[in-house]
Structure formats: C-alpha cells, structure tokens
Amino acid sequence: MTVGDASPRPSRLVLVAGTGTEVGKTFVAAALARRLRAHGRTVAARKPAQSFDPADPEPTDAEVLGAATGEPPQEVCPPERWYPVPLAPPMAATRLGRAPVRLDDLVAALTWPPAVDVGLIETAGGVRAPQADDGDVVDLLGRVAPDDVLLVADAGLGTINHVRLSADALGRDRLHVLLNRYDPDDPLHVDNHRWLTERDGLTVYTSAEAVADHLHGRLPGA
C-alpha cells in the first residue's frame, strides 16, 4: 500500500525525517507549512504516531503542526496514536499496554483532504528509529513513496557523520538536507555546510524557508 490508495495524494508529498531526536523536525515542518501557505499553497501535515511526556507543558508535535497548517491536531495524528510516554511509538504502546503498532495501520491512516498542494509526513526520532513494531523510518519511506525527503540535522559538531549515515539509509536521489539552527557566523556550521555540499554532493539548506521556496517552485503555477 502506498499513500493515495485511500485518499487523494497531495501534489507533492514530503517525508520529514531527522538524524536523531531533538534536532527540530517538528518546528522545521511547521515553518515549511507556514511559508508554503504564505505562498498561497494548501498544506496538510501528518504525524503517523507521536509519543510525549504528559508533564511537559509544551504542545505536542500534532498540536504544533496543526497550528501551522490550520488542521485539528486529531487530524494530524489519530488520537489512538497519541502515546503519553516519551519512548519510540511501538515501545510506548507496549509500556501502556496498548495494541501493537503496525506499519499497515500507520500507512492506512495517512489520508488527505482533496486538492492539497504539499503533504508533510513527520516521522519520530532518527531514520532507524522504530515507527511501528514491524518498521522504522526507512520502511515507512518505502511504503509511502514520497516525492521528496527532507533530512533535518543539527548544524554543529558530529553532523557530518549523522547526515552521512542517515543519507545512506534513506537514499540520496530525492534527499534534501536542512542544517537546523544554522549560524552563518559560526565557522563550524559553515565548514559542515561546505563539506556536505562539496565533498558529499548533497543538497543542503540552512533555513526551512529556503526549502519551502524550493518546493513552491516545483509546484504548478509557481
């Protein structure tokens, strides 16, 4: 099953992955949505499953994404896939005594409104983090067949290793890398950007707005 079997497929489907936890995937995806909407594009976001600390006063990923796209959080992530334990979703489900998380069920729940220009699918954790009992981000990518993959990475120390490992797992043909929290006055950030572009030949962005502008330009009517 691929996205589009149960509902219209967005004109452009983007999988948002990360080199690990706490790299800013959710806020990057939300910034993408806001920028694309400012361009006049229709955007929807989906979080197949989310786990969170119920004591954390910050909004959940689904709430952040819903605020950016104008959708109810329950449309972004089905309520039965909200796990109030800060673990990978299938591990959180086990801890809570809930039913196992299956990749088939996550993919089937990825439904979209009609006439969506850009659909964003935000994953949990790093690229080999379990999304279901029977699949990680790489497995999910193979099932949904996105048009673009956006890999969010920290701009600082260690990012070359993390990006290379993640890029090898995801494949490079449709991959875009975003160095989040990039500071052009930080020599390390500048060197990391140069190395990844010049040595590794990757397409690397330093702001979510630049990625959104690229996506906007690939859509009809740009």
C-alpha positions, 0 to 999 in steps of 0.5 A: 500500500502506498499513500493515495490508495485511500485518499487523494495524494497531495501534489507533492508529498514530503517525508520529514525525517531527522538524524536523531531526536531533538534536532527540530523536525517538528518546528522545521515542518511547521515553518515549511507549512507556514511559508508554503501557505504564505505562498498561497499553497494548501498544506496538510501535515501528518504525524503517523504516531507521536509519543510525549511526556504528559508533564511537559507543558509544551504542545505536542508535535500534532498540536504544533503542526496543526497550528501551522497548517490550520488542521485539528491536531486529531487530524494530524495524528489519530488520537489512538496514536497519541502515546503519553510516554516519551519512548519510540511509538511501538515501545510506548504502546507496549509500556501502556499496554496498548495494541501493537503498532503496525506499519499497515495501520500507520500507512492506512491512516495517512489520508488527505483532504482533496486538492492539497498542494504539499503533504508533510509526513513527520516521522519520530526520532532518527531514520532507524528509529522504530515507527511501528513494531514491524518498521522504522523510518526507512520502511515507512519511506518505502511504503509511502513513496514520497516525492521528496525527503527532507533530512533535518540535522543539527548544524554543529559538531558530529553532523557530518557523520549523522547526515552521512549515515542517515543519507545512506539509509534513506537514499540520496536521489530525492534527499534534501538536507536542512542544517537546523539552527544554522549560524552563518557566523559560526565557522563550524556550521559553515565548514559542515555546510561546505563539506556536505555540499562539496565533498558529499554532493548533497543538497543542503539548506540552512533555513526551512524557508529556503526549502519551502521556496524550493518546493513552491517552485516545483509546484504548478503555477509557481 
